[in-house]
Amino acid sequence: MVHSTGKCLRFPFYNSVLIIICRDPHPGNILLVDDGRLGLIDYGQVKHLTVKERVNYAQLIVALANDDEVEVWKAAKEFGGKSKYSKKEIQYKLLKFWNDTRSKEVTGDRNIQEFIDWVEAEDPAEDVPHALVMPGRVSFLLRAIGNAFGIDMRMAKLWEPIAIEAIKRYPEHSLDNVTEQERKERYKLRRRYSSLVTRQHVEPIPTTSIIK
């Protein structure tokens, strides 16, 4: 059961980082096919990430899985978000909360609403990166599935192998291949245009995705 549940929780992340993000990976949208494969349905609302955004998010996941605050902060900056006081400790915990775990080490034993209220009081968000919203939602929903089976999972640990695969697939977009000057210029551009809503052409995809 644990193995099957783990496979189920990894599957939407495979779609998210390597293909496209489905916003509703709840149990009703995850099907077990007759041959044992998993199917993800309902692509009525999706988020399409650029290749750079996929690789950035993959690097964020790897950093979270290894509890590397420096690398987490570096990967997060690529998305261009901003908080009022730029408190790295607070923002690190917030990234862990949405994309990895809501353990006591992160929330301080607060419930979900108390933790969010605490973060807003300590370091209010001024600019939330659009590219981080949907992946965080997916992580949060999948942990709820794990909780239904009594499994308290760290999503970053579970997703790390897939994130590494994404980084290897697109090495030219790795942060390791970006100079500090290029990183600063990217950050300025994202800050400047982050409030604009852009429309991207997304190639049609099947309504059902299957993974072995």
Phi, psi and omega in degrees: 000315181298318179298314181296320179293321178297319177298318180298321183284333178283329188304308180299331178289324174304313176299317187294311186277326185258346182227273186205154185265124172268128189280348186232066179276052178275168186307327181291344180253006177246116186249147173261114182281157184305326183273009175097353178280164178257141177240136177249121183244175176074080176254038179294331177221120184226168175234128178256121177262145173292166179299318179299319179294322178298314181293319178300316180292321177300319179291328175296317180297316179298318179295318178295320180298330182258009179053039182263095185297324180296312181290326176299313181297320181295316180293320181295323180298332180297337181275346172084015178287167180210140173242164188298316185250356179053045178279108186298321181297319180292314181292328176298314179295324179294318177295321176296318182300313184279328190245000184218291187205153172245047179293169180298329179296333180269310188270347184068030180068018174276154173282178187302309183294320179297321180294314180298318178297322179295315179299315180296327178286324183279321185203080186300142177285136176250336180209109181265121180298125181299326184289345180264345186293307185291317177301321178297321178297317179299313179302316182296315180295321182292325177296329177296323176296316178300319180298327179297333178261009180073025182250118178263101188252150167265111185295325180297321177295319181293323184271348187307314181301322179289322178297318178297320178299319179295319179296318179292328182291327182235065185297333182292343181257004179294145178298337179295340182256014179249128179287163180297323179294317177298322180296318180294320180293318177301316182297318180297316181296318180295321179296322184290321187250006186296336182274354180275140177262119182250154177248128180248147174279126179242127180297142178302142177234159178297153179286346178229132175250143182236139176232145180282000000 
